[in-house]
């Protein structure tokens, strides 16, 4: 008789644990995904071997903004890349003698105002695409090489660096990472 309440409590606990574990697995499979940074193209914001948690689901509700970090695939390449959005659909970008211009005017504010890009462009960003670049433009393979990134190839937006622990924390959405 005394075992029935204990057995019932244990079964409820295991059911709750199983439900919680299943919910966590679903959440991490469909909404969030781990990602490892490879290379130096995003230094100093992100370093080689940093581990990020990528929002795969919720970022789709709002549009991407200049300065957002994004994870995507380039068509024909199985690897994922992480870069920062510089150009939005319909904008024209160029860099000449170290001056980055947006729609013919020097970019005077925001994350990219002090970036030193090698000469490129002008490049017009097509509809439903983004011009994505690395924070370390001297070594970054980015939209200057492979062209604008189509919206449907964007996998997600990094929201958290969880390793290494010394640099762990939330990543700013849009306004500079």
LUMSE-544707 format. One record per residue (C-alpha): residue in three letters; chain; x, y, z. Coordinates in Angstrom, 3 decimals, decimal comma, m for minus. Layout:
# residues N
<r residu="ALA" chaine="A" c1="X" c2="Y" c3="Z"/>
...
This chain:
# residues 177
<r residu="UNK" chaine="A" c1="0,000" c2="0,000" c3="0,000"/>
<r residu="UNK" chaine="A" c1="2,768" c2="2,414" c3="0,846"/>
<r residu="UNK" chaine="A" c1="4,463" c2="1,775" c3="m2,507"/>
<r residu="UNK" chaine="A" c1="1,596" c2="3,069" c3="m4,645"/>
<r residu="UNK" chaine="A" c1="2,044" c2="6,777" c3="m3,782"/>
<r residu="UNK" chaine="A" c1="5,811" c2="6,462" c3="m4,175"/>
<r residu="UNK" chaine="A" c1="5,436" c2="4,662" c3="m7,517"/>
<r residu="UNK" chaine="A" c1="2,917" c2="7,270" c3="m8,721"/>
<r residu="UNK" chaine="A" c1="5,300" c2="10,102" c3="m7,733"/>
<r residu="UNK" chaine="A" c1="8,221" c2="8,403" c3="m9,507"/>
<r residu="UNK" chaine="A" c1="6,161" c2="7,849" c3="m12,665"/>
<r residu="UNK" chaine="A" c1="5,040" c2="11,492" c3="m12,688"/>
<r residu="UNK" chaine="A" c1="8,622" c2="12,632" c3="m12,184"/>
<r residu="UNK" chaine="A" c1="9,902" c2="10,468" c3="m15,050"/>
<r residu="UNK" chaine="A" c1="7,042" c2="11,598" c3="m17,296"/>
<r residu="UNK" chaine="A" c1="7,819" c2="15,241" c3="m16,525"/>
<r residu="UNK" chaine="A" c1="11,527" c2="14,645" c3="m17,104"/>
<r residu="UNK" chaine="A" c1="10,814" c2="12,874" c3="m20,409"/>
<r residu="UNK" chaine="A" c1="8,473" c2="15,637" c3="m21,544"/>
<r residu="UNK" chaine="A" c1="11,013" c2="18,315" c3="m20,589"/>
<r residu="UNK" chaine="A" c1="13,819" c2="16,497" c3="m22,382"/>
<r residu="UNK" chaine="A" c1="11,658" c2="16,037" c3="m25,477"/>
<r residu="UNK" chaine="A" c1="10,749" c2="19,728" c3="m25,462"/>
<r residu="UNK" chaine="A" c1="14,419" c2="20,740" c3="m25,163"/>
<r residu="UNK" chaine="A" c1="15,358" c2="18,438" c3="m28,054"/>
<r residu="UNK" chaine="A" c1="12,590" c2="19,849" c3="m30,250"/>
<r residu="UNK" chaine="A" c1="13,516" c2="23,411" c3="m29,344"/>
<r residu="UNK" chaine="A" c1="17,181" c2="22,847" c3="m30,166"/>
<r residu="UNK" chaine="A" c1="16,398" c2="20,954" c3="m33,347"/>
<r residu="UNK" chaine="A" c1="13,942" c2="23,430" c3="m34,838"/>
<r residu="UNK" chaine="A" c1="14,604" c2="26,790" c3="m33,153"/>
<r residu="UNK" chaine="A" c1="18,235" c2="26,885" c3="m32,009"/>
<r residu="UNK" chaine="A" c1="21,328" c2="25,158" c3="m33,343"/>
<r residu="UNK" chaine="A" c1="24,965" c2="25,162" c3="m32,206"/>
<r residu="UNK" chaine="A" c1="27,524" c2="26,561" c3="m34,641"/>
<r residu="UNK" chaine="A" c1="31,322" c2="26,749" c3="m34,524"/>
<r residu="UNK" chaine="A" c1="33,198" c2="29,693" c3="m36,046"/>
<r residu="UNK" chaine="A" c1="35,988" c2="28,639" c3="m38,396"/>
<r residu="UNK" chaine="A" c1="38,648" c2="31,136" c3="m39,415"/>
<r residu="UNK" chaine="A" c1="39,622" c2="34,729" c3="m38,731"/>
<r residu="UNK" chaine="A" c1="37,212" c2="36,601" c3="m40,997"/>
<r residu="UNK" chaine="A" c1="35,007" c2="37,808" c3="m38,130"/>
<r residu="UNK" chaine="A" c1="37,774" c2="38,969" c3="m35,771"/>
<r residu="UNK" chaine="A" c1="37,699" c2="40,855" c3="m33,496"/>
<r residu="UNK" chaine="A" c1="33,958" c2="40,234" c3="m32,877"/>
<r residu="UNK" chaine="A" c1="34,121" c2="36,455" c3="m33,210"/>
<r residu="UNK" chaine="A" c1="37,205" c2="34,277" c3="m33,005"/>
<r residu="UNK" chaine="A" c1="38,211" c2="31,000" c3="m34,586"/>
<r residu="UNK" chaine="A" c1="36,669" c2="28,106" c3="m32,610"/>
<r residu="UNK" chaine="A" c1="34,019" c2="30,257" c3="m30,865"/>
<r residu="UNK" chaine="A" c1="30,804" c2="28,323" c3="m30,283"/>
<r residu="UNK" chaine="A" c1="27,542" c2="30,113" c3="m31,020"/>
<r residu="UNK" chaine="A" c1="23,871" c2="29,357" c3="m30,560"/>
<r residu="UNK" chaine="A" c1="22,022" c2="30,221" c3="m33,779"/>
<r residu="UNK" chaine="A" c1="18,366" c2="31,290" c3="m33,830"/>
<r residu="UNK" chaine="A" c1="16,870" c2="29,392" c3="m36,780"/>
<r residu="UNK" chaine="A" c1="13,223" c2="30,159" c3="m36,221"/>
<r residu="UNK" chaine="A" c1="12,474" c2="33,397" c3="m34,429"/>
<r residu="UNK" chaine="A" c1="14,731" c2="35,621" c3="m36,599"/>
<r residu="UNK" chaine="A" c1="12,396" c2="35,016" c3="m39,547"/>
<r residu="UNK" chaine="A" c1="9,649" c2="37,076" c3="m37,908"/>
<r residu="UNK" chaine="A" c1="11,627" c2="40,299" c3="m38,207"/>
<r residu="UNK" chaine="A" c1="13,719" c2="41,400" c3="m41,138"/>
<r residu="UNK" chaine="A" c1="17,479" c2="41,461" c3="m41,084"/>
<r residu="UNK" chaine="A" c1="19,134" c2="44,807" c3="m40,448"/>
<r residu="UNK" chaine="A" c1="22,520" c2="46,278" c3="m41,290"/>
<r residu="UNK" chaine="A" c1="24,941" c2="44,988" c3="m38,667"/>
<r residu="UNK" chaine="A" c1="23,110" c2="41,719" c3="m37,968"/>
<r residu="UNK" chaine="A" c1="25,258" c2="38,607" c3="m37,774"/>
<r residu="UNK" chaine="A" c1="23,958" c2="35,827" c3="m40,024"/>
<r residu="UNK" chaine="A" c1="24,827" c2="32,206" c3="m40,705"/>
<r residu="UNK" chaine="A" c1="24,265" c2="31,080" c3="m44,285"/>
<r residu="UNK" chaine="A" c1="25,411" c2="28,782" c3="m47,054"/>
<r residu="UNK" chaine="A" c1="26,806" c2="29,941" c3="m50,355"/>
<r residu="UNK" chaine="A" c1="25,183" c2="28,100" c3="m53,244"/>
<r residu="UNK" chaine="A" c1="27,313" c2="25,141" c3="m54,280"/>
<r residu="UNK" chaine="A" c1="29,308" c2="25,093" c3="m51,013"/>
<r residu="UNK" chaine="A" c1="28,291" c2="22,706" c3="m48,198"/>
<r residu="UNK" chaine="A" c1="29,958" c2="24,820" c3="m45,477"/>
<r residu="UNK" chaine="A" c1="28,165" c2="27,365" c3="m43,353"/>
<r residu="UNK" chaine="A" c1="29,578" c2="30,873" c3="m43,025"/>
<r residu="UNK" chaine="A" c1="29,006" c2="33,576" c3="m40,454"/>
<r residu="UNK" chaine="A" c1="29,194" c2="37,196" c3="m41,636"/>
<r residu="UNK" chaine="A" c1="27,638" c2="40,574" c3="m40,913"/>
<r residu="UNK" chaine="A" c1="24,929" c2="42,199" c3="m43,060"/>
<r residu="UNK" chaine="A" c1="26,279" c2="45,351" c3="m44,718"/>
<r residu="UNK" chaine="A" c1="23,864" c2="45,894" c3="m47,612"/>
<r residu="UNK" chaine="A" c1="20,090" c2="45,511" c3="m47,667"/>
<r residu="UNK" chaine="A" c1="17,894" c2="44,741" c3="m50,697"/>
<r residu="UNK" chaine="A" c1="17,972" c2="47,555" c3="m53,275"/>
<r residu="UNK" chaine="A" c1="21,011" c2="49,353" c3="m51,847"/>
<r residu="UNK" chaine="A" c1="24,202" c2="50,148" c3="m53,737"/>
<r residu="UNK" chaine="A" c1="27,558" c2="49,640" c3="m52,015"/>
<r residu="UNK" chaine="A" c1="31,112" c2="50,506" c3="m52,961"/>
<r residu="UNK" chaine="A" c1="34,494" c2="51,113" c3="m51,399"/>
<r residu="UNK" chaine="A" c1="37,108" c2="53,350" c3="m52,973"/>
<r residu="UNK" chaine="A" c1="40,377" c2="54,404" c3="m51,338"/>
<r residu="UNK" chaine="A" c1="39,161" c2="53,208" c3="m47,938"/>
<r residu="UNK" chaine="A" c1="35,832" c2="55,062" c3="m48,041"/>
<r residu="UNK" chaine="A" c1="32,780" c2="52,810" c3="m47,811"/>
<r residu="UNK" chaine="A" c1="29,743" c2="54,283" c3="m49,566"/>
<r residu="UNK" chaine="A" c1="26,078" c2="53,398" c3="m49,317"/>
<r residu="UNK" chaine="A" c1="23,892" c2="54,661" c3="m52,172"/>
<r residu="UNK" chaine="A" c1="26,674" c2="57,047" c3="m53,227"/>
<r residu="UNK" chaine="A" c1="27,212" c2="58,602" c3="m49,773"/>
<r residu="UNK" chaine="A" c1="29,961" c2="57,778" c3="m47,270"/>
<r residu="UNK" chaine="A" c1="28,738" c2="55,499" c3="m44,502"/>
<r residu="UNK" chaine="A" c1="29,118" c2="57,807" c3="m41,517"/>
<r residu="UNK" chaine="A" c1="27,569" c2="55,864" c3="m38,651"/>
<r residu="UNK" chaine="A" c1="27,038" c2="52,359" c3="m37,407"/>
<r residu="UNK" chaine="A" c1="29,237" c2="49,316" c3="m37,130"/>
<r residu="UNK" chaine="A" c1="31,016" c2="49,751" c3="m40,474"/>
<r residu="UNK" chaine="A" c1="31,922" c2="53,445" c3="m40,293"/>
<r residu="UNK" chaine="A" c1="35,574" c2="52,740" c3="m39,341"/>
<r residu="UNK" chaine="A" c1="36,012" c2="49,535" c3="m41,351"/>
<r residu="UNK" chaine="A" c1="38,803" c2="49,599" c3="m43,935"/>
<r residu="UNK" chaine="A" c1="37,629" c2="47,697" c3="m46,997"/>
<r residu="UNK" chaine="A" c1="39,725" c2="47,127" c3="m50,093"/>
<r residu="UNK" chaine="A" c1="38,215" c2="48,724" c3="m53,211"/>
<r residu="UNK" chaine="A" c1="35,099" c2="47,047" c3="m54,607"/>
<r residu="UNK" chaine="A" c1="31,909" c2="47,883" c3="m56,423"/>
<r residu="UNK" chaine="A" c1="29,659" c2="49,534" c3="m56,977"/>
<r residu="UNK" chaine="A" c1="27,374" c2="46,580" c3="m56,271"/>
<r residu="UNK" chaine="A" c1="23,561" c2="46,772" c3="m56,235"/>
<r residu="UNK" chaine="A" c1="21,964" c2="44,294" c3="m53,797"/>
<r residu="UNK" chaine="A" c1="19,117" c2="42,392" c3="m55,502"/>
<r residu="UNK" chaine="A" c1="15,666" c2="42,033" c3="m53,958"/>
<r residu="UNK" chaine="A" c1="15,471" c2="39,296" c3="m51,295"/>
<r residu="UNK" chaine="A" c1="19,271" c2="39,339" c3="m50,899"/>
<r residu="UNK" chaine="A" c1="21,882" c2="40,794" c3="m48,553"/>
<r residu="UNK" chaine="A" c1="25,476" c2="41,923" c3="m48,979"/>
<r residu="UNK" chaine="A" c1="27,369" c2="40,177" c3="m46,162"/>
<r residu="UNK" chaine="A" c1="30,956" c2="40,846" c3="m45,125"/>
<r residu="UNK" chaine="A" c1="33,431" c2="39,780" c3="m42,471"/>
<r residu="UNK" chaine="A" c1="34,511" c2="42,111" c3="m39,684"/>
<r residu="UNK" chaine="A" c1="38,107" c2="41,488" c3="m40,795"/>
<r residu="UNK" chaine="A" c1="37,762" c2="42,500" c3="m44,474"/>
<r residu="UNK" chaine="A" c1="41,428" c2="41,937" c3="m45,313"/>
<r residu="UNK" chaine="A" c1="41,057" c2="38,147" c3="m44,884"/>
<r residu="UNK" chaine="A" c1="37,312" c2="37,636" c3="m45,327"/>
<r residu="UNK" chaine="A" c1="35,782" c2="35,588" c3="m48,100"/>
<r residu="UNK" chaine="A" c1="32,406" c2="37,309" c3="m48,380"/>
<r residu="UNK" chaine="A" c1="29,882" c2="38,948" c3="m50,732"/>
<r residu="UNK" chaine="A" c1="32,699" c2="40,879" c3="m52,381"/>
<r residu="UNK" chaine="A" c1="33,836" c2="37,500" c3="m53,741"/>
<r residu="UNK" chaine="A" c1="30,719" c2="35,314" c3="m54,070"/>
<r residu="UNK" chaine="A" c1="28,082" c2="38,024" c3="m54,442"/>
<r residu="UNK" chaine="A" c1="24,957" c2="38,862" c3="m52,449"/>
<r residu="UNK" chaine="A" c1="23,452" c2="36,224" c3="m50,167"/>
<r residu="UNK" chaine="A" c1="19,912" c2="35,159" c3="m51,040"/>
<r residu="UNK" chaine="A" c1="17,401" c2="35,364" c3="m48,208"/>
<r residu="UNK" chaine="A" c1="16,450" c2="31,684" c3="m48,556"/>
<r residu="UNK" chaine="A" c1="20,090" c2="30,609" c3="m47,957"/>
<r residu="UNK" chaine="A" c1="20,222" c2="32,395" c3="m44,572"/>
<r residu="UNK" chaine="A" c1="20,203" c2="29,643" c3="m41,972"/>
<r residu="UNK" chaine="A" c1="19,830" c2="31,806" c3="m38,893"/>
<r residu="UNK" chaine="A" c1="21,150" c2="34,592" c3="m36,699"/>
<r residu="UNK" chaine="A" c1="23,675" c2="33,951" c3="m33,914"/>
<r residu="UNK" chaine="A" c1="22,282" c2="35,097" c3="m30,564"/>
<r residu="UNK" chaine="A" c1="24,726" c2="33,713" c3="m27,990"/>
<r residu="UNK" chaine="A" c1="28,416" c2="32,835" c3="m27,739"/>
<r residu="UNK" chaine="A" c1="28,642" c2="30,022" c3="m25,186"/>
<r residu="UNK" chaine="A" c1="32,288" c2="28,991" c3="m25,547"/>
<r residu="UNK" chaine="A" c1="34,896" c2="29,931" c3="m24,599"/>
<r residu="UNK" chaine="A" c1="33,403" c2="30,823" c3="m21,248"/>
<r residu="UNK" chaine="A" c1="35,630" c2="33,889" c3="m20,854"/>
<r residu="UNK" chaine="A" c1="33,945" c2="35,549" c3="m23,857"/>
<r residu="UNK" chaine="A" c1="30,487" c2="34,000" c3="m23,488"/>
<r residu="UNK" chaine="A" c1="27,389" c2="36,160" c3="m23,643"/>
<r residu="UNK" chaine="A" c1="24,574" c2="37,477" c3="m25,785"/>
<r residu="UNK" chaine="A" c1="25,385" c2="38,838" c3="m29,229"/>
<r residu="UNK" chaine="A" c1="23,652" c2="42,110" c3="m30,084"/>
<r residu="UNK" chaine="A" c1="21,028" c2="41,725" c3="m32,796"/>
<r residu="UNK" chaine="A" c1="21,870" c2="44,234" c3="m35,444"/>
<r residu="UNK" chaine="A" c1="23,602" c2="47,085" c3="m33,821"/>
<r residu="UNK" chaine="A" c1="27,131" c2="45,786" c3="m33,832"/>
<r residu="UNK" chaine="A" c1="27,474" c2="42,296" c3="m32,316"/>
